Amino acid sequence: MSSEPDTAAAVTWTHLGARHTATWWSTNDRPAPKDLVVVDDRLTAAQAVRYAAQGTAMLWLGDFPNAKQILSAIDRRLAKGGRGTATRPATSDADEFYRIRQARAQRSRMMSLILVPLTFDEATGVATLPLPRAPKVGAAVDFGYGQQRGFGAGRAVVSLQELTGALSAYQWFLTGVDVPVLGAKIHPHYGTFMPTRHEYVDLVAGAPLHDRRLAFDIGTGTGVLAAVLAHRGVEKVVGTDIHQRAVDCANDNFARLGIEDSAEAQLADMFPEGRAPLIVCNPPWLPGSATTTLDAAIYDPGSKMLLQFLAGLPHHLSENGEGWLVISDLAELLGLRSRQMLLDAIDAAGLRVIDRLDTTPTHGRANDSSDILHAARSREVTSLWRLQRKQSASSSAPSTFRPALNHPGTAEAPD
């Protein structure tokens, strides 16, 4: 985690002959804009795109619904091939993937330049959005920005795109996400990845579980996999994450589920202290840069977390213990990483594959033929790799690993 600066960044502007200053907040750590103009309902989408292309931020002081319309109009213009869209022809699926990421990143940067002010009630410290027809944002601002420096006093300026995301995330938090194998909901905090793809959760729920004394869940996020293990009867589950938001989220979910005595989350770079008979990791599935905490749940620069997990796994497994690596082959299908690279990393770490449980995704994109990457997504397989140390006492036993699909429903977990 990066340390906070000694002083919060600030933005300044002039309006109606007066100079104003406010604290700059960004949950995605975007820098405070250097160039800023004040805009209102007279701003057109074309003008907004021109400002954004120049890197000029726009502080919106007009009607709030109109601000959202401008944001949507900018998005549509950029999506149709305006500024920020790559035009270089793709030569491979990997090339196309990087083109899409680059265009989306540029689009996001430009859209983030529509800004709105926040003020705080002096008596209650509740945030308000001082714009005509603005909704009540106090709870959502607390949810998304409560850790920001200077929260609850004075005034701040934030990206409208980011604030809209916080409002949406707060509703997800209140509603929760159903996890069928738990028969309960997980409530994701702001900045933590929502467990909406159930196939990887189902794999952990169905894999053979031989030792229920202790398990580690590396990169726990919302804590959903740790909760599944506790639900299966593991006596103690320790989850770790590098983000405090995720640790707080996981512990909150454990308390909501009533399993806080058997599951806990800790702030750690990778493994907790000690060894365990079961260590689970669902690392980000795609190599690539991660610019936000949400991106960090999807993209793993240079497959760093994957390789770090595999390299450290033998040193944290107890005798005959298992490591469960849960990962998709989408990176392989897109040409971003090879299967041989994964197998070589497993071998170099002193590990062996004793089995692999596979399943096919059922999320919407897998069946969306309009998706540019549909050809790869339609063939995607999500796998749970069961790994053991080569020097385990059981290493002389023949491996049960087989390359054919073994859907989790066919694997029986002994009690």
C-alpha positions in Angstrom: 0.0 0.0 0.0 1.3 3.4 -0.9 1.6 5.9 2.0 -0.5 9.1 1.9 1.2 12.4 1.2 1.7 14.8 4.1 -0.7 17.3 2.5 -3.7 16.6 0.4 -3.6 17.8 -3.2 -5.8 20.8 -4.1 -7.5 22.3 -7.1 -8.3 26.0 -7.7 -10.6 27.9 -10.0 -12.1 31.2 -10.5 -15.9 31.8 -10.7 -17.9 35.0 -10.8 -14.7 36.9 -10.0 -13.9 34.9 -6.9 -11.1 32.4 -6.4 -11.9 29.0 -4.9 -9.9 26.1 -3.6 -10.9 22.6 -2.7 -9.2 19.3 -1.8 -8.7 16.9 -4.6 -9.8 13.3 -4.1 -9.4 10.3 -6.3 -9.9 6.7 -5.2 -8.0 5.7 -8.4 -5.0 7.9 -7.4 -5.4 10.1 -10.5 -3.3 13.3 -10.1 -5.1 16.6 -9.4 -5.8 18.4 -12.8 -3.4 21.2 -13.6 -5.8 22.9 -16.1 -9.4 23.5 -15.1 -12.3 25.4 -16.5 -15.7 26.0 -15.0 -18.6 24.7 -17.1 -22.4 24.4 -16.9 -25.5 23.4 -18.9 -24.2 25.3 -21.9 -21.4 22.9 -22.4 -21.8 20.6 -25.5 -20.4 17.1 -25.9 -18.2 18.2 -28.7 -16.7 21.0 -26.6 -16.3 18.6 -23.7 -14.4 16.1 -25.9 -12.1 18.9 -27.1 -11.3 20.0 -23.6 -10.7 16.4 -22.5 -8.4 15.8 -25.5 -6.3 18.7 -24.4 -6.1 17.4 -20.8 -8.3 20.2 -19.5 -10.6 19.3 -16.6 -14.1 20.7 -16.4 -15.7 21.6 -13.1 -19.5 21.2 -13.6 -21.6 23.7 -11.8 -24.9 23.2 -13.7 -27.8 20.8 -13.4 -26.7 17.4 -12.1 -28.8 15.3 -14.6 -27.3 17.3 -17.4 -23.9 16.5 -16.2 -24.7 12.8 -16.4 -26.0 13.3 -19.9 -22.8 15.0 -21.0 -20.8 12.1 -19.5 -22.8 9.6 -21.4 -22.5 11.7 -24.6 -18.8 11.8 -24.3 -18.7 8.0 -23.8 -20.8 7.4 -26.9 -18.6 9.7 -29.0 -15.4 8.1 -27.9 -16.8 4.6 -28.3 -17.8 5.3 -31.9 -14.2 6.0 -32.8 -13.6 9.5 -31.7 -10.5 10.7 -29.9 -8.7 8.1 -27.9 -9.7 5.1 -30.1 -6.8 3.1 -31.6 -6.8 2.8 -35.4 -3.8 0.5 -35.9 -5.0 -2.8 -37.4 -4.8 -5.9 -35.1 -2.6 -8.8 -36.1 -3.5 -11.2 -33.4 -5.9 -11.7 -30.5 -3.2 -10.4 -28.1 -2.8 -7.3 -30.3 -6.6 -6.8 -30.3 -6.8 -7.2 -26.6 -4.1 -4.6 -26.0 -5.7 -2.2 -28.5 -9.0 -2.5 -26.6 -7.4 -1.9 -23.2 -5.5 1.1 -24.5 -8.6 2.6 -26.1 -10.7 2.0 -22.9 -8.0 3.5 -20.7 -7.8 6.6 -22.8 -11.6 6.8 -22.8 -11.7 6.5 -19.1 -9.0 9.2 -18.6 -10.9 11.6 -20.8 -14.3 10.9 -19.1 -12.7 11.4 -15.7 -12.1 15.1 -16.5 -15.7 16.0 -15.8 -15.5 17.1 -12.2 -18.1 18.0 -9.5 -17.8 19.7 -6.1 -18.6 18.2 -2.7 -19.4 20.2 0.4 -19.9 19.0 4.0 -22.5 20.0 6.6 -20.6 21.8 9.4 -22.7 20.1 12.1 -23.0 16.5 10.8 -20.1 16.2 8.4 -22.4 14.7 5.8 -21.4 15.2 2.2 -23.7 17.0 -0.2 -23.5 17.7 -3.9 -24.3 21.4 -4.3 -25.8 21.2 -7.8 -29.4 21.7 -8.9 -31.4 18.4 -8.8 -28.5 16.5 -7.3 -29.3 13.3 -5.4 -28.4 12.7 -1.8 -24.9 11.3 -1.9 -23.8 11.4 1.8 -23.8 7.6 2.5 -22.2 6.8 -0.9 -19.5 9.4 -0.5 -18.7 8.1 3.0 -18.6 4.5 1.5 -16.3 5.4 -1.4 -14.2 8.3 0.0 -14.3 7.9 3.7 -10.6 7.2 3.9 -9.6 10.3 2.0 -7.6 13.0 3.7 -9.7 15.8 5.2 -12.9 13.8 4.8 -15.9 15.5 6.6 -14.7 19.1 6.5 -14.4 21.9 4.0 -15.1 21.0 0.4 -13.6 18.6 -2.2 -13.6 18.1 -5.9 -14.0 14.6 -7.4 -14.5 13.0 -10.9 -18.1 12.6 -11.8 -17.3 9.3 -13.4 -15.7 8.1 -10.1 -18.6 9.4 -8.0 -21.1 7.6 -10.2 -19.1 4.5 -9.6 -19.2 5.0 -5.9 -23.0 5.5 -6.0 -23.4 2.3 -8.0 -21.0 0.3 -5.7 -22.9 1.5 -2.7 -26.1 0.0 -4.1 -24.3 -3.3 -4.8 -23.0 -3.2 -1.2 -26.5 -2.7 0.2 -28.1 -5.3 -2.0 -25.3 -7.9 -1.8 -24.3 -10.5 -4.4 -26.0 -14.0 -4.1 -23.5 -16.9 -3.7 -25.6 -20.0 -4.2 -23.1 -22.4 -2.7 -23.3 -20.4 0.5 -27.0 -19.9 0.5 -26.2 -16.3 1.4 -24.9 -13.0 0.1 -21.5 -11.4 -0.1 -21.4 -7.6 0.3 -18.5 -6.0 -1.7 -17.0 -2.9 -0.3 -15.9 -0.1 -2.7 -12.8 -1.0 -4.6 -13.2 -4.8 -4.1 -14.0 -7.1 -6.9 -17.6 -8.5 -7.0 -17.9 -12.3 -7.1 -20.4 -12.4 -10.0 -18.7 -15.3 -11.8 -19.8 -18.3 -9.9 -17.9 -21.0 -11.8 -14.7 -20.4 -9.8 -16.5 -20.4 -6.5 -18.3 -23.7 -7.5 -14.9 -25.3 -8.2 -13.7 -24.5 -4.7 -17.0 -25.7 -3.3 -16.7 -29.1 -5.1 -13.0 -30.0 -5.0 -11.9 -32.9 -2.8 -11.1 -31.6 0.7 -9.0 -34.0 2.7 -7.9 -31.9 5.6 -10.2 -29.4 7.4 -7.9 -28.2 10.1 -6.5 -25.0 8.5 -6.6 -23.2 5.1 -5.0 -20.0 3.7 -6.9 -17.9 1.1 -4.3 -15.8 -0.7 -5.7 -12.5 -2.2 -9.0 -13.0 -0.4 -10.8 -9.9 -1.8 -14.3 -10.0 -0.5 -13.5 -13.2 1.4 -15.9 -15.3 -0.7 -13.6 -18.3 -1.1 -12.6 -18.3 2.5 -16.3 -18.3 3.4 -16.9 -21.3 1.1 -14.1 -23.2 2.8 -15.5 -22.3 6.3 -18.9 -23.4 5.0 -17.4 -26.7 4.0 -16.2 -27.2 7.6 -12.6 -26.0 7.6 -11.9 -25.1 11.2 -9.8 -22.0 10.6 -9.4 -20.0 7.4 -6.9 -17.2 7.2 -7.3 -14.8 4.2 -4.7 -12.3 3.1 -4.7 -9.3 0.8 -2.4 -6.4 0.1 -5.3 -3.9 0.1 -6.8 -2.7 3.5 -10.1 -2.2 1.8 -10.3 -5.9 0.9 -9.2 -7.0 4.4 -12.0 -4.8 5.9 -14.5 -6.1 3.4 -13.6 -9.8 4.0 -13.8 -9.4 7.8 -17.1 -7.6 7.4 -18.5 -10.4 5.3 -17.3 -13.0 7.8 -19.1 -11.2 10.6 -22.3 -10.9 8.4 -22.1 -14.7 7.8 -21.5 -15.5 11.4 -18.2 -17.2 10.7 -15.8 -14.7 12.3 -14.6 -17.3 14.8 -13.4 -19.6 12.0 -12.4 -17.1 9.3 -10.3 -13.9 9.4 -8.5 -11.7 7.0 -5.1 -10.1 7.4 -3.1 -7.5 5.6 -0.1 -9.3 4.0 1.9 -9.3 0.8 1.2 -12.9 0.1 1.2 -15.7 2.7 0.4 -15.5 6.4 2.8 -17.0 9.0 3.1 -20.7 9.3 2.1 -23.7 7.1 -1.3 -25.1 6.2 -2.6 -28.3 4.7 -4.6 -26.3 2.1 -3.7 -23.0 0.4 -6.0 -21.5 -2.1 -5.3 -18.7 -4.6 -7.5 -17.1 -7.3 -5.0 -14.7 -8.8 -5.8 -12.1 -11.5 -6.3 -14.1 -14.7 -4.8 -11.7 -17.3 -1.3 -10.3 -17.6 -1.5 -6.5 -17.9 -1.1 -3.3 -16.0 -3.5 -2.5 -13.1 -4.3 1.2 -12.7 -7.0 0.7 -10.0 -7.7 -1.7 -7.1 -10.5 -3.2 -9.2 -8.1 -3.7 -12.1 -5.7 -5.4 -9.7 -8.3 -8.2 -9.3 -8.3 -8.8 -13.1 -4.8 -7.9 -14.3 -1.5 -9.2 -13.0 1.5 -7.3 -14.5 3.9 -9.9 -15.8 1.9 -12.6 -14.0 3.8 -11.5 -10.9 1.3 -12.6 -8.4 0.8 -16.0 -10.1 4.6 -16.6 -10.1 5.0 -15.4 -6.6 2.3 -17.6 -5.3 3.7 -20.7 -7.0 7.3 -19.9 -5.9 6.3 -19.5 -2.3 3.7 -22.3 -2.1 6.1 -25.2 -1.2 7.4 -23.2 1.8 4.0 -22.7 3.3 2.4 -26.1 2.6 2.4 -28.7 5.4 3.4 -32.3 4.7 1.1 -33.7 2.0 -0.7 -30.4 1.8 -2.4 -29.1 -1.3 -2.3 -25.8 -3.1 -5.4 -24.9 -5.2 -4.7 -22.6 -8.0 -7.9 -21.2 -9.5 -7.3 -19.6 -12.9 -8.9 -19.2 -16.4 -7.1 -20.1 -19.6 -8.4 -16.9 -21.3 -4.8 -15.5 -21.2 -3.6 -18.5 -23.1 -6.4 -18.2 -25.7 -5.6 -14.6 -26.2 -1.9 -15.3 -26.6 -0.9 -13.4 -23.5 0.6 -16.3 -21.6 1.3 -19.9 -22.7 0.3 -23.1 -21.0 3.9 -24.2 -21.1 4.9 -21.1 -19.1 2.4 -22.1 -16.4 3.6 -25.7 -16.3 7.2 -24.6 -16.2 6.5 -22.3 -13.3 4.8 -25.1 -11.4 7.8 -27.4 -12.1 10.4 -24.8 -11.2 8.7 -24.1 -7.9 9.1 -27.8 -6.9 5.4 -28.6 -7.3 3.5 -31.3 -9.2 0.0 -31.4 -10.5 -2.1 -34.1 -8.9 -5.4 -33.2 -10.6 -7.2 -30.5 -12.4 -10.9 -29.7 -12.2 -12.3 -27.8 -15.2 -15.5 -26.0 -15.9 -16.8 -23.6 -18.5 -18.0 -20.1 -17.8 -21.6 -19.2 -18.0 -21.3 -15.4 -17.8 -22.9 -13.2 -20.4 -19.8 -12.4 -22.4 -19.1 -16.1 -23.1 -22.2 -16.1 -25.3 -22.1 -12.6 -26.6 -21.2 -12.9 -30.3 -20.9 -9.1 -30.6 -17.9 -9.1 -28.2 -14.7 -8.5 -30.2 -13.0 -11.2 -28.2 -15.9 -13.6 -28.4 -13.9 -16.3 -30.3 -11.6 -16.6 -27.3 -14.2 -16.1 -24.6 -16.5 -18.8 -26.0 -13.7 -21.4 -25.6 -12.6 -20.3 -22.1 -12.1 -22.9 -19.4 -11.7 -22.1 -15.7 -9.6 -24.6 -13.8 -8.7 -25.5 -10.2 -5.2 -27.0 -10.3 -4.5 -29.3 -7.3 -0.8 -29.0 -6.5 1.6 -30.7 -4.1 5.2 -30.4 -3.3 7.3 -32.9 -5.2 9.1 -34.1 -2.1 5.8 -34.8 -0.3 5.6 -38.3 1.3 2.9 -39.1 -1.2 5.0 -38.1 -4.2 5.7 -41.7 -5.1 2.1 -42.3 -5.7 0.9 -41.9 -9.3 -0.6 -38.6 -10.2 -4.3 -38.5 -11.0 -3.9 -35.5 -13.3 -5.6 -35.8 -16.6 -5.9 -33.1 -19.3 -9.5 -33.9 -20.2 -12.4 -31.8 -18.8 -13.4 -32.9 -15.3 -16.4 -30.8 -14.4 -16.7 -30.2 -10.6 -20.0 -32.2 -10.4 -18.0 -35.4 -11.2 -15.6 -35.0 -8.3 -16.7 -36.3 -5.0 -15.3 -34.5 -1.9 -14.7 -37.1 0.8 -15.8 -36.2 4.3 
